């Protein structure tokens, strides 16, 4: 165990070296990005991005593999809205909404929202599609039509036969990722996302980065802070992932299932309190029975032929992300039980963008599976989650099925072998045309040899996120105490690892993503930091936002959808 721990620390040093040192062993300027970069040229956005003419777009070219900066390149799509008040401009604010697998290309539009307008006066708002997402070297693991098949089931206590079916599906999904991405698959990971972020900083002409990350964006943002502390100007981490290496990612998902159970009970209690409106039950047990009745009905007869228990679960999971969804979901459930399915159809039908949903899931899976070692034995998953589901049944097994491909993920040696095979095919093709043929094969062979040596030394863990005191400017952490997707202890852990950071806590609240939203206290701290660099000391606390009320105005429901778009986390 000591040897493995020592190698984990050594692995972190190796990762840091790859991020900051060029090929060939030359000394790199510590202020330079991790690979050669060219300034971004902005122009009209492609029609496929569905952005208005007020937004401009560019393309950032980065290495697929930073250990081979002159090898294969990929292109990332970037969007920008210039600062609304050029005389007040402080630079570019780059935003990532999490996922992994979410794009922030629409972020420049947020400057039109009232709570963002002061910030938009001072900053260019910059969004981008990270590697693998959208049109940025997109990943896919299966046919979108297969991914979007509906209806599906979602038993809280699955049978052994159901488990065997899901294990088979997870194996097939992992195989599909390997087949479709080939040798490129290992390079979709959080460390490379952080390196890409530094390439974007440099291409924007920013000497130091101002960044806001939500959910998963806080994790690779913290990886960035670890690798490039001297490149940081200001960073806001909103809804913080626990970055401890032993948590990434298997244990974080176990903790998440516990937190979603607590948040589900918050919703049940709220609905029970408003039984006079919804008639779903006067206590949480009665509301749960009403929900279970809907599950049974949909299992027997899916609504519209496409909404089964799986689709219902996905729709009601959003109650754990933002309490503005609470009245919407309660009303839909109530009306369905009284014979009107229209609201439930509107809220639970699968997204028509099957390709986009499949792409986001592929990136999510690739990044989390590549970042860390997962249990390879199904019996470990079955044991841990069977025990957990006894007290946290709401999301436990669905969380398992989403992440289970990581149990069957191809290792780096297999991917390096695929790289050699691809190089052999390319070499033969070039030789047939009389072109120089040896370079790519030699490069792939050296990479395979290095990978084999690395594998022989032992498993390399995730980067040990942390900075030395004074190495990083003060950063601002935001967290809600009852957040389900990123449980609150993660914010405490990251604050310990980033000395000098300041944590703003929204007490007794659970909305995921709290920056510049409904809480004026939180917004005051965010604006003071982004506009003036002011942090509120080690800790600050804000009272919770107002609890939702039945029949809330449709405007708040729309705001919930905007918030959902802004923060993509699991």
N, C-alpha and C positions, 0 to 999 in steps of 0.2 A: 504493500500500500504506500509506503514512503517513496518507493521508486516511481510509482505511477504519479504521485503528487508532485515529485520533483520534475518529472518529465512534463507534467501539465504546465508548470511554471516556465520550463524551458521552451515549451511550445509557444507560450505567449510571447516570449522574447523573439522567437523565430518569426512569428506573425508581425511583430512590430518592425523587425528588420526588413521584412519583405515590403512593408508599407512605406518605409522611408529610405531604403537603400536601393540604388539602381543596379541593373545587371552589370556584371563585370567587376563588382567590388569597389567602384569609385566612390568617393565621399560626396554625398549630396548636400546641397544647401538645405538646412533645416526648414527654411521658409518656402521651399519649392514643393510642388505637388508630387505625387508618387510616380508620375510618368510624364513624358512631354505632352504639352497641351497647347491648343491654339485658341485665341479669343473667339467667343461666340459671335456669330452673325445672325441678327434677328430679322425676320420678315413676316410675311403673311403666314398664318397657320394653315396647315392642310385641312381641306374640307372635312376629312374623316375625323378630325378632333372636335368638331362641333363647337368651336369657340368663336365669339363675335370678332368683328374687325378691329375692335379696340385693343385686343390682345395680340401680341406678337410672339412668334415661335422661332426656335433655333434648334440645332442638332449638336450634341456633345459627343465626340468620339473618345472612347476609352478602351484600354486593353481588356480583352476577355480575362486574361491571366496576367496579373501584375508582376509575377515572377518572370514573365516573358513579354516585356513591354513592347517589343517590336514584332510580336506575333499577331494573332488574329485580333481584329478590332470589332467592337460593337458600337452602335449609335443609340444615344438616349435623346428622347424628345423633351424639350424645355419650353416653358411658356413664361411670359413676363408682361406685367403692367407697370409702367413707369410711375414713380412717386408723383402723387397728385399735386404736391407743392414743391417744385424743384428747389426753391430757396431754402427749404427745410430738410432737404434730402440727406439721409445718413448712410445710405448704401442699399444693398439688396437684402431682403428677408427671404430666405429659402425655407419652404415648408414641406414636411412629409407627414401624411395622415396615418401611417402605420400599415397594418396588414399582418405579416408581409403580403404584398401583392396589390397594394392600393396606389393609385396615381394622384398627384396633386396638380395636374394640368389645369384644373378649374380654379385653383387657389387665387390667381389674379383677380377673379371676379368678386372675391370676398370683400375687397375694398369698397364695394357699393353698399355693404351691410352697415347699419348704423354703428354697431359696437367696434367695427374695424376701421372706420373712416379716419380717425386721428392717426392711427398707425400707418394707414395707406398714404397719408400726406408726406410722411418722412421716409418711406421705404419703397423701392421697387419690390413688388410682390412677385416672387419667382416660384413657379411650380415645375414639376418634372415627373416623367414616368420612369421609375427605377428600372434597372436591368431586369429583363424578363417580362415587364408589364406593358400592356398596350402594344405600341409599335416599337418599343425599345428592346430589340432582340427578343421577341416574345417567346415564352415557354408554353408548351401544351403537353399534357400527359394522356389525354384520351379525346375521342370525338366529342365535341360539345353536345351533340344530340344524346349521346349515352350519359354524359354527365348530368344533363338536365331532365333525365327520365323521371316522370311523376305519374301517379302518386307513389310515395314510399312510406314505409313503416318506421316507427320510432319507439319501440318498447322500452319502458324504464327498467325492466328486469328481463333481459333477453334470454331466450331459450338457448340450449347448447347448439341446436341446429341453426338458429339465427346467427349465433357467434361464428360458427364454421363458415357460413355464407359470407359474413363480413370480412373474415380473415382472408378468404379466397379473393374477395374484391380488392382488399388492400394489397395483396401480392401482385395482382394483375395491374393495379394502378402504378405501383412502384416500377414494375417492368415496363409499363407504357412510358413513364417518364424517362427511363434509361434508353429505351428504343428511340424515342422522338428527339431527345436532346443529345444523345451520344456522349462524346468526350467533353462537351461543353458543360454538362450537368453540374460538376462539383464547384463551378466558379460562380454560381448563384448563391451567395451567402452574405452574412452580415458584415464581415470584414471588407469584402469587396464593395458592398454598398457604402461603407464609410469612405473607402478610397475614392469611389466615384463622386461622393459628395465633395471631397477636396479638389478633385479635378473640376467640378462645377464651380466651386469658389474661385479657382484660378482663372477659369475661362470667362467668368463674369468680370474679371479685373478687380476682385475684392482681395485686399491684403489679408484680411481676417474675416471669418465667417460669422454672420448673424443667422441663427437657425432656430426654427420652432419645429419640434417633433412631437407627435401625439402617439400614444399607445406603443406599438412596435417601433415607431420613429424615435421614441426615447431610448430604446435599446441600442440601435445602431448609431444614434447620436452620441450616446455614452461611449460606444466603441470609438467613434471619431475623436471624442475628447481625450480618450486614453492614448490614441495613436498620434494625434496632432494637437496637443494642448496649446502650443504656441500659435496655432492658426485660428484660435477662437476669439471672437469679439464678445458676442452675447449668445446665450442659448436658453431657450425655454423648453422644458420637458414636461409635457402635459399628460397626466395619467400614466404613471411610471411602471415599466416592467421591472421586475426583480432581476438585476443583472448578475447575481452570484453565479459563478460557473456551474455549481452543482444544481442550480435551478433550471438551467437552460438545456432543453425545453420541457423535458418530461415532467419534472416536479412542478414547474410553473403551471402546467395544465391540470395537475391534480389539485393544486391550490385554487385554481380558477373554478373548477367544478364546485368546490366547497363554497366559494364566494357567490357563485350564481344561485346556489340553493338559498342562501341568506337573502339575496336580492329578490328572488321569486316570492319568498314569504313576505317581503315588504309589499309587493304588489297584491298578494292575496289579502293581506290585512287592510290595505287601502280600499280594495273592492268591497270587502266586508263592511267597512265603515260607511260605504255609500250604497248599502243594500237597498235603500228606498228608491235609488235611481236605477240600479242594474238588476236587482232581484236574482242575484247569483248565490246568495247565502249571507248569513249574518255573522259568520266567523270564518276563519281561514280554512278550516276543514270542510265547511260546506261549499266554499268557493272552489276548493280543489276538486270536490266531487262533481261540481258543475263542469269544470274543465275536463275531468276524466270521462264524463258522459259524452262530451263532444268528441273526444278521442275515439271512443268506442264506435260512435255513429260514423265517423269518417273512415274508420277501419273497415266497417261493413259496406259503406257506400260513399266513396270519395266525392266531395263537392265538385261539381263541374267536371267530374272524371279525372281531376288532376290534383286536388287537395286532399291528401291523406294525413295521417298522424305526423309524418316527417315534415310536411309543409307547414302544418299547424305549429309544430315545435319551433321551426325556424322563425316563423312570424312572431311567436310569443317570447322567443329569446330576446327580442329587442326591448322588452320591458326591463331587462337587466341592464341595458345600455343607456337608456334615457327615460326618465319618468314622464316626459311629455307623451310617450306612447301609451301610458296607463289608461287614460280615458278611451282612446281609440280602440284598444284591444278589448277592454271591458264591454264597450258598446257592441262591438262585433260579435263577441261571445254571447251576450245577452240576446241579441236579435236572432242569431242562428238558432238558439234553443227555442225561440218562439216562431220559427218557421221562415225567417227572412235571412237568406244566405248572402245577400248582396255585399254587405260590408266585409264579411269574412273573405269573399272572393277577391275584393279589391285589395285586401291587406295580405293575403296569404298565397295568391297565385305566384308561381315561379317567375323570376325575371325573364322578360322576353329576350334579353341579351345573353343567350346561353354561351356564346363564344367568350364574352367578357368575363362571365362568372367562372367558366372553366379555366381561363387564363389566370385569373386572380387566385384560384385554388391551387393551380400548378405552381405558381411562384411561392405562395404560402408554404406549400409542402416542401418544395426544393430548399428554400432557405432554412426552414426549421430542421429538416433532416440533415442538411449539410453542416449546420452550425455545431452540432454536438452529437455525442454517442447516445443512442436510445436503446432500451432493452431489446435484445434480438429474440428473446424467448417469449412467445405468446402467453405462456403460463404466468409470467411476471405481470403482464398487463391484466390478465384475467383475475389474478389474485388481488392486486392493488385496487382495481376498480370494482370488483364484486364487493369488497369490504367498504369502499367509499360510497357506493350506491345505496348501502343500507341507511345512510343518514343524509345523503345528497343525491337523490335520484333524478332531479330535474334535468341536469345537463351531462351527467357523468358519462353515460355510454355514447351519446352523440359526440362528445369530445374525444372519446376513444376512437370512434370510427373515422373522424376527421384526421387524426394524427397517426393512425395505425400503419400507413405505408412506410413510416420511418423504421418500423421493425424489420422491413425487408428491403431497405434502401441499398443500392450498390455502393460498395466501398471505393475509396480513392484508387486502390490498385486496379480494380476492374475498369474504372473510368480511364486510367492512364493506359491500360491495355487497349481500350477502344480508341484512344488517341493515336497509338502506334498503328493500329489497323487502318484508321482513316488516313494517316500519313503515307502508309504503304500504297493505298489505292491512289492517292494523289500523286505520289512519286511515279508510279507506273503510267498514269495518264500524262504527266508532263514529259516523261521519257519518250513516250510514243509520239509526242509532238516535237521532240528534239530540244526541249527546254531544260534548263538546269533543274536537277531533280533531288539533290541530296540534302539540302538544307533543312527542309521541314521534317524529314524522317530522322535526321540526326538530332534535331531539337526535341522531337517527340520521344526519342529513345532516351535522351538525357533526362527528360522529365519523368519517364517511367522508372528509370533507375533511381532517381532521387525519391520518388514516391515509394518504391520498394524499400529503400533504406529507412525512410520515415516510418513506414508501417512496421518494420522490424524492430524499431526502437520502442514502439508502444503507442497507445492511443494518445492523440493530442486533444486536449480539452478546449472549450471556448476561451476566448481572450479574457484575461483577468482584468475586468474593468476597474480602474482606479487611477488617481493622479496624486502626485506629491503635493504637500501644502505649498501654495503660492505658484504652482505650475499653470493653473487655470484661472482665468478671471471668474468672479462670482457668477454662478448660473442659477436660474430660477426653476424650481420644481413645483408642480401643481398636482394635487391629488385630492380625491374625494374619499372620505373614510369608508364608505360602503360600496366603492367601485367593485364590480364583479369581474370585469375583463382583465383589469390590472389591480389585484388586491393591494390595499394600502401598505402592508409591510414592504412592498417593493420600493416605495418612495423613501422609506426610512433607510433601507439598505443602500440605495444609490446615494443618499445624502452622506452616509458614512464613508462612501468610497470616493466622493468628490469633495474634499475639504474646502470650506468656504462657501458651499452652496447654501441656498436659502429655500425653505419649504413652506409653501402656502397650502393649508389644508381647509377644504370645505367640510365642515363638521356634519356628521349625521346625514350625509347625502351620498347618492350612488351614481349620478350621471357620469358617463365615461366621456371625458373631454370637456374641460370646464373653462378653457381660456376664451375670453371675449364672448361669453355666452350670456346666460340669464342672471349671473351673480355679480352685482355691481362692485362688491368688495374685492372679488377675485380680479375683475377687470381693472380696477384701480391699481392693483399691484403689477399686473402685466404691463399696463401702459407706462407706469413709472419706470419699470425696468427697460422696456424696449425704447422708450423715448428719451429717458434721462440716465439710464444705467443704474438706477436706484433699486437696491434690494431691501426687503423689510426685516433684516436681521436673520438670525438662525432659523426661527420658526415664526409663522404668523397664522392666525386662524380666522376663518370667515364663517358667519352663520349660514345655514343651508338656504338655498333658494326656496321660494314659496312652493308649497306642495300643490300638485295639479288638482283642479276641481272638475267635477263632472260637467260635461257640456262646454268644455273650454273653447274659446274662439278657435276657428280653423287656422288662424295665423300661427298660434303656438304649435299646432300640429305640423304646419309647414316648416317652422323653425326646427322641429325635431328631425325632419327629413334632411334639412341642411346640415344639422349637427352630425347626423349619421353619415352623410357624404364627407364631412370634414374629418371624422375620426373613424378609421377602419382598424379594428383590433380584435384579437382573439385571445 
